[in-house]
């Protein structure tokens, strides 16, 4: 715990590191964009689609819609279209007890870092 009783921030994770970890299956990649955005641009290979408005239910192990790709003890990287919604999702997961959560920005940054894209 840091001053003011808050958890210290998660150390930054580069998009390149997230791509490498994803290729090895060492991190969960979450796309929090709407389905219409994914249909237009595709998504990161191996990414799980969890729209921002559903992140709390899909990240809650006691909820029927829990996404088993998420684990509070394993790293999670989140992206969206601009980095704003992924930032909100990171804050939500940290409040829910996830400890190793990263905002890796947007899909274009993923692709520029060597990450593969797939069409939905």
N, C-alpha and C positions, 0 to 999 in steps of 0.2 A: 504494500500500500504506500502510496505517496502522500505528500502533504495534502490536507483537506480530505483525506480518507478515500480518495479515488484511486482506481487501478492505474498503474503507469500505462502509457500508450504502447501498443504493440510495435516492435521495431519494424521499420519499413521493409517491404519486400518488393524488389524490382519486378517489372513485368517479365523480363527475361528469366529471372529465377522462377517465377510462377509457371512460365511455359515449360521450363526444364523439369520442374517438379511434377507438372501435369503429365508429361510424357512418361515419367516413371511411376505414376499413380500415387504420388506422395501428398497430393493436395486436392481438395474439392474445389472445383471452379463453378461459380454460380453466376448466371446471367439474370439480372433482375428487371430486364426490359419487358415491355408488353409483347404479346405474341405477334402483333402486327409488325413490330420492329424486326423481330426475328425472321418473319416471313420475307421481309424486304432484303435483309442483309446477311442472313445466316447467323450462326453463333460459333463460339469457340469449340473446337473439337473436344469432346469429353465434358463439356459444360452441362450443368443441370439448370433447367429453366425454372426459376422460382420468381414470379413477378413480385415486386416490392410489396404490394398490398397483401401478399400471402406469406411473407417471410416469417412472421411470428408463428403461424400455425405449422408451417412446414419445417421449422427449426425446433419445435417443441416435441420432445420424445413422447410425451403423454397424449399428443393430439393424433387423431386417426389419420390425418394427412401428412404425418411426419415423413420427411425425406431421409431415408437411411444413408444417403451419401454424406450427410452431415454428422459430425461427431465433435462434441465439445473439446475433446483432447487432441484433435488433429487439425492441421492448418486448412484454412478456407480463404480463397481469393474471390473477390466479387468485382464484377464490372457492369457497366450500363452503357448509355449512349454518350454521356459527358463526364461521368464521375460523380455527379451529384446524388443520384439515387443509390449508387453503390456505397457512397459515404453514409447515407441514412441507414442502409442495410447493415453496414459494419457496426454502427452505433447500437442498432437493435440487437445484433448477435452478442455484442459485448455485454449489454445489459442482461441478456439471457444466460450468461455464464461461459460463452465461448471465449477462449483466451488467445487464440492465434488466428486472428481475422485481419484481412488486408483488402484495402481498396486499390485495385490495380488500374483504375481509370475506365477506359472505354475499349470497345471492340477493335477500333483501328490501332490503338496502342498494342493490343494483343497480337494482331496480325503483323504489325511492323517489327515486333520482337521475335518473329519467327513462328508464332502460333498459327496452327492450321484453322481454317474455317470450314464449317459444314453447313449445308442448306437444310432447313427444317422440313 
